[in-house]
């Protein structure tokens, strides 16, 4: 039981490049989330998916797209990376309760130069 | 969305009880209070959640007064491994809860 896994762990991009961050959970959770965390700050919600087939914008969605591929997987795509997107990205999932415990992955450290 | 205010940092010593207070003056009737812990280079980890009065689990206690405008996370007998950032979140839905800057707790020997 791996919980929430994220790939890659580290990534360096040049401005304008694109990439997809992958997230998978094996807890049969309905809801999944993508957050970013900038140095010295709390996490900010980018997008979430309340259930398979649905996605919604969070607090800071600009510059990102997401796909809920199936119940297990939720990917985050940067179409044209910018230095302002340099951050640590965390994926999380939660079960049936809308306010239930969120389980977080280990994070992806992204640097855009 | 309910806004929360926490101390930026706190220091303590091993074996002491630590109380971290969070202010949430505009909490809504159906909002819950949730606390997370985050170690460096890791994702946050759920600690405890409550609606009113007192909630206790194997890790911490959460005290919520009758007016619910504040809450206190209590960590009994802290150790060096409790050094982390602690976040107070308020809301009725994970989509609406916001992580603020948190409280950086440093436990000293």
Contacts between the chains, C-beta under 8 A, distances in Angstrom:
chain1	res1	chain2	res2	distance
A	4	B	43	7.8
A	31	B	94	6.6
A	33	B	94	6.9
A	33	B	95	8.0
A	35	B	99	7.7
A	40	B	101	7.4
A	41	B	101	6.1
A	42	B	87	6.2
A	42	B	98	7.5
A	42	B	99	3.5
A	42	B	100	5.0
A	42	B	101	5.3
A	42	B	102	5.6
A	43	B	44	6.9
A	43	B	99	4.2
A	44	B	98	7.9
A	44	B	99	7.3
A	45	B	95	7.0
A	45	B	98	7.7
A	48	B	94	7.4
A	48	B	95	5.3
A	50	B	95	7.4
A	56	B	95	7.1
A	58	B	95	6.9
A	59	B	98	7.1
A	90	B	43	4.8
A	90	B	44	7.7
A	92	B	43	7.0
A	94	B	94	5.7
A	98	B	92	7.1
A	98	B	93	4.6
A	98	B	94	6.4
A	98	B	95	7.7
A	99	B	32	5.4
A	99	B	34	7.1
A	99	B	49	7.3
A	99	B	91	6.8
A	99	B	92	5.8
A	99	B	93	5.8
A	99	B	94	5.8
A	99	B	97	7.4
A	100	B	94	7.2
A	101	B	46	4.1
A	101	B	49	7.5
A	102	B	36	7.9
A	102	B	44	7.5
A	102	B	46	6.5
A	102	B	94	6.0
A	103	B	46	7.7
A	104	B	42	7.8
A	104	B	43	2.7
A	104	B	44	5.5
A	104	B	45	7.1
A	105	B	43	5.8
A	106	B	42	6.8
A	106	B	43	6.4
A	107	B	41	7.3
A	107	B	42	7.4
A	107	B	43	5.8
